[in-house]
């Protein structure tokens, strides 16, 4: 029978004599983890930037909508159906302009679009409420004028009552 030398006697067959750590796998893993951390930091910075830009753009549309609604209430006949349609068209145009300047990623863009759409809806709803109130006031005024006119006629000719 052949004799095994001392080294071969101390090792078992099939055992691992070296592992990935011996060849520097730990360094590679550390670099990968550092890269992942940098990617996460970059993503957080991008989300923060998008959130700030989204808030600024939302505020811009909000201020424009508020000024426009006030101007329409002060200068135009809000009871006219065309006035609210023109206001909504202006809001949609401003919404498209604001959305066109957004430089964020598609997910943030979709969130901004949803937020702006909600603002347009809310301002249009406010304009419609102002329109209904103006129409109601007009009808009430017309009824009051007619009632006053009839009261005056009745006062002038009591025999007809």
trRosetta pair geometry for C-beta under 8 A, 3 or more apart (Angstrom, degrees):
i j d omega theta_ij theta_ji phi_ij phi_ji
4 8 4.4 -117 -178 91 110 118
4 9 4.9 139 104 -62 119 84
5 8 5.4 85 57 17 73 103
5 9 7.1 -138 98 -10 35 95
6 9 5.8 -60 -150 33 29 114
6 10 6.7 21 158 -17 64 109
7 10 6.2 -65 -153 35 30 105
7 11 6.7 3 160 0 66 111
8 11 6.4 -66 -141 46 33 95
11 15 6.0 -142 -173 51 88 126
11 17 7.2 1 -140 -91 142 102
12 15 4.8 86 67 -26 88 122
16 19 6.1 63 144 -74 134 77
18 22 4.5 -97 -167 56 98 155
18 23 6.9 81 150 -36 124 97
19 22 5.4 113 57 -4 60 100
19 25 8.0 -87 134 24 76 134
20 23 6.0 -69 -156 46 41 100
20 25 3.5 22 151 -17 102 154
21 24 7.9 99 -172 -30 31 9
21 25 5.5 -76 -80 50 38 101
21 26 5.2 45 -134 -35 81 105
24 27 4.8 -29 -175 26 87 117
24 28 6.5 89 131 -18 82 95
25 28 5.4 -54 -152 39 43 114
25 29 6.1 45 151 -21 72 103
26 29 5.7 -53 -147 36 31 111
26 30 6.3 32 154 -19 64 106
27 30 5.7 -55 -149 36 31 112
27 31 6.4 31 153 -18 65 105
28 31 5.7 -53 -146 36 31 110
28 32 6.3 33 153 -20 64 106
29 32 5.6 -54 -149 36 32 114
29 33 6.4 32 153 -18 65 105
30 33 5.7 -53 -147 37 32 111
30 34 6.3 33 153 -19 65 106
31 34 5.6 -53 -146 37 32 112
31 35 6.3 35 153 -20 64 105
32 35 5.6 -53 -148 36 30 113
32 36 6.4 32 152 -20 63 105
33 36 5.6 -52 -148 35 32 113
33 37 6.4 34 152 -19 64 104
34 37 5.6 -52 -149 36 32 112
34 38 6.4 33 152 -19 65 105
35 38 5.7 -54 -148 36 32 111
35 39 6.3 35 152 -21 65 104
36 39 5.6 -52 -148 35 32 113
36 40 6.4 34 152 -19 64 104
37 40 5.6 -52 -149 35 33 113
37 41 6.4 34 152 -19 65 104
38 41 5.6 -51 -146 36 33 112
38 42 6.3 36 153 -19 65 105
39 42 5.7 -53 -148 37 31 113
39 43 6.3 32 153 -20 64 106
40 43 5.6 -54 -147 36 31 112
40 44 6.4 32 154 -19 65 105
41 44 5.7 -53 -148 36 31 111
41 45 6.4 32 152 -19 64 105
42 45 5.7 -54 -148 36 31 111
42 46 6.3 31 153 -19 65 106
43 46 5.7 -54 -147 36 32 112
43 47 6.3 31 154 -18 65 105
44 47 5.8 -53 -146 37 31 110
44 48 6.3 33 154 -20 64 106
45 48 5.7 -54 -149 36 30 113
45 49 6.3 32 153 -19 64 107
46 49 5.7 -54 -148 37 31 113
46 50 6.3 30 153 -18 65 107
46 104 7.7 128 172 -141 88 87
46 105 7.1 52 157 -19 125 119
47 50 5.7 -55 -146 39 31 111
47 51 6.2 34 154 -23 65 105
47 108 7.5 -174 -128 -77 59 125
48 51 5.7 -53 -147 33 30 112
48 52 6.5 28 155 -17 63 104
49 52 5.9 -55 -150 35 30 109
49 53 6.3 26 154 -15 65 109
49 104 7.5 170 106 -99 90 100
50 53 5.7 -57 -144 41 31 110
50 54 6.0 36 155 -24 66 107
50 104 3.9 86 -120 -122 107 138
50 105 6.8 -51 -89 23 148 83
50 108 3.9 -69 -179 -137 140 160
51 54 5.6 -52 -144 35 29 114
51 55 6.4 30 155 -19 62 105
51 108 7.7 -108 -59 -134 51 120
52 55 5.9 -55 -150 35 30 110
52 56 6.5 29 153 -18 64 106
53 56 5.8 -55 -148 37 32 111
53 57 6.3 27 156 -15 66 109
53 102 6.6 125 140 -136 123 78
53 103 7.1 -97 -164 43 165 83
53 104 6.2 175 72 -44 139 114
54 57 6.0 -59 -146 40 28 107
54 58 6.2 28 156 -19 64 109
54 102 7.6 44 -89 -128 66 121
54 104 7.3 -16 -54 -9 95 155
54 108 6.4 -124 -60 -178 125 99
54 111 6.7 -13 -130 103 149 106
54 112 4.8 -133 -126 -90 97 101
54 115 6.9 88 180 37 107 155
55 58 5.7 -55 -145 38 29 111
55 59 6.3 30 156 -19 64 107
56 59 5.8 -57 -149 37 29 111
56 60 6.4 34 151 -24 64 105
57 60 5.4 -47 -147 30 34 116
57 61 6.7 31 155 -14 65 101
57 98 4.8 131 -168 -180 103 111
57 99 7.8 109 172 -75 142 43
57 101 7.3 180 -109 77 122 107
57 102 6.3 -17 -64 -81 167 98
57 112 6.3 23 81 -155 138 124
57 116 7.4 -46 131 -74 105 117
58 61 6.0 -55 -151 37 32 106
58 62 6.2 35 150 -22 65 110
58 112 7.3 -135 -57 -143 94 80
58 115 5.4 -49 -101 137 123 130
58 116 6.7 -133 -106 -76 73 72
58 119 6.7 170 -154 -46 82 146
59 62 5.4 -55 -145 37 32 117
59 63 6.3 32 157 -19 67 104
60 63 6.1 -54 -147 35 27 107
60 64 6.4 25 154 -16 62 109
60 98 6.0 165 88 -113 122 125
61 64 5.7 -56 -146 40 32 112
61 65 6.0 34 155 -21 67 109
61 91 7.8 77 -170 -157 101 80
61 94 6.0 141 -125 129 83 113
61 95 6.2 54 -127 -93 136 66
61 98 5.3 -66 -61 -26 106 166
61 116 5.7 107 -1 -131 174 93
61 119 5.4 99 116 109 123 154
61 120 7.7 -58 171 -59 131 77
62 65 5.8 -56 -146 37 27 111
62 66 6.3 27 156 -19 63 107
62 119 6.0 -101 -80 -144 75 136
63 66 5.8 -54 -147 35 30 112
63 67 6.4 28 156 -15 65 106
64 67 6.0 -57 -149 39 29 108
64 68 6.1 26 156 -17 65 112
64 94 5.3 -170 120 -164 152 156
65 68 5.8 -58 -142 40 28 110
65 69 6.1 27 160 -19 65 108
65 91 6.0 47 -105 -115 99 106
65 94 7.5 -167 -61 79 77 151
65 119 6.4 -159 -20 161 160 105
65 120 7.7 -149 -98 -100 136 47
65 123 4.2 -98 -171 -97 129 155
66 69 6.0 -55 -143 36 26 108
66 70 6.4 25 157 -16 62 108
66 123 7.9 -113 -61 -113 47 118
67 70 5.9 -61 -151 39 28 110
67 71 6.2 28 154 -20 66 109
68 71 5.6 -54 -145 37 30 112
68 72 6.2 30 156 -19 66 106
68 87 6.5 144 143 -143 116 90
68 90 6.1 -174 -157 115 152 138
68 91 7.3 -170 81 -71 155 81
68 123 7.9 50 73 179 112 138
69 72 5.8 -52 -145 36 30 110
69 73 6.4 30 154 -18 63 106
69 87 7.0 72 -95 -156 66 135
69 123 6.1 -133 -59 -160 129 100
69 126 6.2 4 -140 106 150 124
69 127 6.0 -127 -123 -76 99 90
69 130 7.6 149 -171 -8 100 154
70 73 5.8 -56 -149 37 30 110
70 74 6.2 19 156 -12 65 113
71 74 5.9 -66 -146 43 28 105
71 75 5.7 -16 172 14 69 118
71 76 7.9 50 130 -2 70 100
72 75 6.7 -72 -123 52 21 84
72 76 4.9 -37 -157 37 65 120
72 78 6.2 98 141 -91 94 94
72 83 6.2 134 -170 178 116 109
72 87 5.6 -8 -77 -87 165 122
72 127 6.9 4 92 -126 151 111
73 76 7.8 -16 -49 50 10 79
73 78 5.7 9 -111 -57 57 140
73 130 6.0 -86 -97 -171 107 150
76 80 7.4 -92 158 37 99 119
76 83 5.1 155 135 -128 131 125
77 80 4.5 70 101 -14 105 111
77 83 6.2 -153 83 -50 61 142
77 134 7.8 153 180 158 62 148
78 83 5.5 -139 -126 109 37 154
78 84 7.5 70 -165 -57 70 84
78 127 7.3 -141 -153 -164 106 76
78 130 5.1 -60 169 128 147 106
78 131 5.3 -135 153 -91 85 63
78 134 4.7 147 84 -21 100 160
79 83 7.7 64 50 25 25 138
79 131 6.0 133 -115 -156 35 68
79 134 3.9 -133 -66 117 90 115
79 135 4.7 138 -142 -69 103 69
79 138 5.7 51 -117 -22 165 142
80 83 4.6 99 73 -15 93 105
80 131 7.9 -96 54 -135 33 108
81 84 6.5 -58 -164 34 42 104
81 85 6.7 37 147 -15 70 111
81 131 7.5 85 -99 -168 45 143
82 85 5.4 -59 -149 41 41 114
82 86 6.1 42 154 -21 73 104
83 86 5.9 -55 -150 36 29 109
83 87 6.4 30 151 -20 63 107
83 127 7.7 -151 121 180 90 115
83 131 7.0 168 74 -98 111 113
84 87 5.4 -51 -147 36 34 115
84 88 6.3 35 155 -19 66 103
84 124 7.1 91 -177 -158 96 75
84 127 4.8 149 -126 132 89 116
84 128 5.6 75 -143 -81 149 65
84 131 5.2 -44 -52 -49 128 148
85 88 5.9 -53 -147 36 30 109
85 89 6.4 32 153 -19 63 106
86 89 5.7 -54 -147 37 32 113
86 90 6.4 34 153 -19 64 105
87 90 5.7 -56 -152 36 31 112
87 91 6.4 32 151 -19 65 104
87 123 7.6 -135 152 138 112 103
87 124 7.0 157 107 -110 103 67
87 127 4.9 179 95 -126 155 163
88 91 5.5 -51 -148 35 35 113
88 92 6.4 35 153 -19 66 104
88 120 7.3 84 -150 178 74 97
88 124 4.7 48 -99 -111 102 116
88 127 7.2 -147 -53 59 81 149
89 92 5.7 -53 -147 36 32 111
89 93 6.4 35 152 -21 64 105
90 93 5.6 -52 -147 34 32 113
90 94 6.4 30 155 -15 65 105
91 94 5.8 -56 -148 39 31 109
91 95 6.2 37 151 -24 65 106
91 119 7.9 -156 -171 117 118 86
91 120 4.6 141 142 -133 122 89
91 123 5.7 172 -109 83 148 133
91 124 6.5 -129 41 -58 158 92
92 95 5.4 -50 -146 34 32 117
92 96 6.5 34 154 -19 64 102
92 120 6.2 73 -77 -145 61 145
93 96 5.9 -53 -151 34 30 110
93 97 6.5 31 150 -19 63 106
94 97 5.5 -52 -149 35 35 114
94 98 6.3 33 155 -17 67 105
95 98 6.0 -56 -147 38 29 108
95 99 6.1 24 157 -14 65 112
95 116 4.8 135 -143 158 101 123
95 117 7.3 87 -159 -77 148 50
95 119 7.7 167 -97 75 110 106
95 120 5.4 -26 -60 -62 143 130
96 99 5.8 -58 -141 43 28 109
96 100 6.1 36 156 -28 63 108
97 100 5.8 -55 -149 30 26 115
97 101 7.0 19 156 -15 60 105
98 101 6.2 -63 -159 34 32 106
98 102 7.3 46 146 -40 63 96
98 116 6.4 176 84 -115 129 143
99 102 5.7 -36 -159 2 42 119
99 109 7.4 87 -162 -162 91 89
99 112 6.6 155 -115 118 82 114
99 113 5.9 57 -122 -94 132 82
99 116 6.2 -125 -62 34 105 166
102 108 7.7 -160 172 116 125 98
102 109 5.6 143 113 -113 137 85
102 112 5.7 159 -110 85 158 165
104 108 3.8 -64 136 86 140 134
104 109 5.7 -178 80 -53 93 76
104 112 7.3 128 45 -17 132 135
105 108 5.2 87 57 17 74 103
105 109 6.8 -132 103 -10 34 94
106 109 5.3 -54 -142 36 33 117
106 110 6.3 36 157 -22 66 101
107 110 5.8 -52 -151 32 30 110
107 111 6.6 28 151 -16 63 104
108 111 5.6 -52 -149 37 36 112
108 112 6.3 37 151 -19 67 104
109 112 5.7 -53 -147 37 31 111
109 113 6.2 34 152 -22 64 106
110 113 5.6 -51 -145 35 31 113
110 114 6.4 34 154 -20 63 104
111 114 5.7 -54 -151 35 31 112
111 115 6.4 31 152 -18 64 107
112 115 5.6 -56 -148 38 32 112
112 116 6.1 29 156 -16 68 107
113 116 5.9 -55 -143 40 29 108
113 117 6.1 34 154 -23 64 107
114 117 5.7 -53 -146 34 28 114
114 118 6.5 32 153 -21 62 104
115 118 5.7 -54 -154 32 31 113
115 119 6.7 31 149 -18 64 104
116 119 5.5 -51 -150 35 37 113
116 120 6.4 39 151 -20 67 102
117 120 5.7 -50 -148 35 33 112
117 121 6.4 35 151 -20 63 106
118 121 5.6 -54 -149 36 31 113
118 122 6.3 30 153 -20 66 106
119 122 5.7 -54 -145 36 31 110
119 123 6.3 24 159 -12 66 107
120 123 6.1 -59 -146 41 28 105
120 124 6.1 28 156 -19 64 110
121 124 5.8 -58 -145 39 27 110
121 125 6.2 30 154 -21 63 108
122 125 5.6 -54 -148 36 29 114
122 126 6.5 32 151 -20 63 103
123 126 5.4 -49 -148 34 36 114
123 127 6.4 37 152 -19 65 102
124 127 5.6 -51 -149 36 34 112
124 128 6.4 34 151 -19 65 104
125 128 5.6 -52 -147 36 32 112
125 129 6.4 35 152 -21 64 103
126 129 5.6 -51 -148 34 32 112
126 130 6.4 33 152 -18 65 103
127 130 5.6 -52 -148 37 33 111
127 131 6.3 38 149 -23 64 104
128 131 5.3 -49 -147 34 34 116
128 132 6.4 35 153 -19 65 102
129 132 5.8 -51 -148 35 32 110
129 133 6.4 33 152 -17 64 106
130 133 5.7 -54 -147 39 32 113
130 134 6.2 33 153 -21 65 106
131 134 5.7 -55 -147 36 29 111
131 135 6.3 28 154 -17 64 106
132 135 5.7 -54 -147 38 31 110
132 136 6.2 33 153 -20 64 107
133 136 5.6 -54 -147 37 30 113
133 137 6.3 32 154 -19 65 106
134 137 5.7 -52 -146 37 31 112
134 138 6.3 35 152 -22 63 104
135 138 5.5 -51 -148 33 32 114
135 139 6.4 30 154 -17 65 104
136 139 5.9 -55 -148 37 31 108
136 140 6.2 29 154 -17 65 108
137 140 5.7 -55 -143 39 30 111
137 141 6.1 33 155 -22 65 107
138 141 5.7 -55 -148 36 28 112
138 142 6.4 28 153 -19 63 106
139 142 5.7 -54 -148 36 32 112
139 143 6.3 31 154 -18 65 105
140 143 5.8 -54 -147 37 31 110
140 144 6.2 33 153 -20 65 107
141 144 5.6 -53 -146 37 30 112
141 145 6.3 32 154 -20 65 105
142 145 5.8 -52 -147 35 30 111
142 146 6.4 29 154 -17 63 106
143 146 5.7 -56 -148 38 31 110
143 147 6.2 30 153 -18 66 107
144 147 5.7 -56 -145 39 30 110
144 148 6.2 30 155 -19 65 106
145 148 5.7 -54 -146 38 29 110
145 149 6.2 32 153 -21 64 106
146 149 5.6 -53 -147 35 30 114
146 150 6.4 29 154 -16 64 105
147 150 5.8 -54 -148 38 31 109
147 151 6.3 34 152 -22 64 106
148 151 5.5 -53 -146 35 32 113
148 152 6.4 34 154 -20 65 103
149 152 5.8 -53 -151 34 30 111
149 153 6.5 29 152 -17 63 105
150 153 5.6 -53 -147 37 34 111
150 154 6.2 34 153 -20 66 106
151 154 5.6 -55 -147 37 31 111
151 155 6.3 32 153 -21 65 105
152 155 5.6 -53 -147 34 32 111
152 156 6.4 29 155 -18 65 107
153 156 5.8 -57 -148 37 31 110
153 157 6.4 -23 169 29 67 103
153 160 7.9 -51 146 70 94 141
154 157 6.9 -82 -137 63 24 69
154 158 6.9 59 169 -98 65 53
154 160 7.3 -125 -121 75 59 100
154 161 5.4 65 -151 -72 100 115
155 158 7.2 3 -148 -64 25 85
157 160 4.5 31 126 5 114 116
157 161 7.7 153 108 -22 71 78
158 161 5.7 -41 -162 15 51 115
